Amino acid sequence: MSRIDIVYGGKPYTLGDRTLESLRTEITDAVTSGVPAWLRVNSGAGRYQDAYLLISPSTAIAIVDVQPNGPDVALSEEQTFVADSTE
């Protein structure tokens, strides 16, 4: 089973049985429509509880594709994250 981790408001949530692409599309559609939308996710450890995250153009949200055996493909240089240097 696939799992996607979500960080919203500094707190972790999870979502199962979805593809990363379908979630990205849903979030992108909500943001570009300009109409806030609710995203149902799982909250809690052990026993999941439904949580609803409000998605709007100003929402800060991170999604992580959790893969138990590591990524299926190597990322190209353009796809990797490079942190800003403070030097």
N, C-alpha and C positions, 0 to 999 in steps of 0.2 A: 504494500500500500504506500502511496506517495504521501508526503507530508510537507506542508509549507509553513515555515515559521514567519510570524509577523511581529514587528516591533512598532507599537503605536503608543504615543505618550510616555515613552520610556519603559513600557511594560510589555512582556512577551505574550503572544497569543499563537494559536496554531489553527491550521485548516487542513483537513484531509479530503481525499477523494476528489481533488481538483488538480488541474494542470497549472503550471506556472503561467503559461500563455493565456489561459482563460481568466485567471485572476488579474493579470496585467491588463487585459482587455477591459474587464469589468471596472477596474479602478480608473483607467484612462478614459473610458466612456463617461463615468461619473464626473470626473474632473473637467473634461472638455464640454460637457453639457451645461455646466454652471449651476446645475440643480443638485443640492446635497443628496447623498444616498447612504443607506445603511448597509454595512457589510457584516454578515453573521459569521462569527468565528468561535473557536473554543477557548475557554479560559479555565485555568486551574490545572492542578497536577493530579494524576491518578483518576479522579472522576471529573469528566469535563462538564462544564456549564456553558450555556450559550452566552455570548457577549456580542454586542452590536457596536461596531465602530462607525462613526460618522465620517464619510468621505466627502470632501469639498475641495475647491481649488487651493485652499491654504493648508490642507492636511499634510502633515509630515508623517510618512509611513514607509517602512522598509519591509521588503519581502525576501525571504531566504529559502531557496530550494534545498530542502534537506535530503541528502542522498546518503544512505547508510554506508556505501562502499566508495564514497568519493565521487567526484564528477565523472560523467561518462566520456567527456571529451576535454582536451586541453584547451584553455582559453588563449585566444590570440592576444598580442600586446595591446590592441585597441580595446579589448574587452576587460582588461584587468584594471583594478582600482589603484590609483596612485594618490596617496595622501599628500596634502599641501605641506611643504617644508616650512618649519618655523625659523630656519637659519637665514 
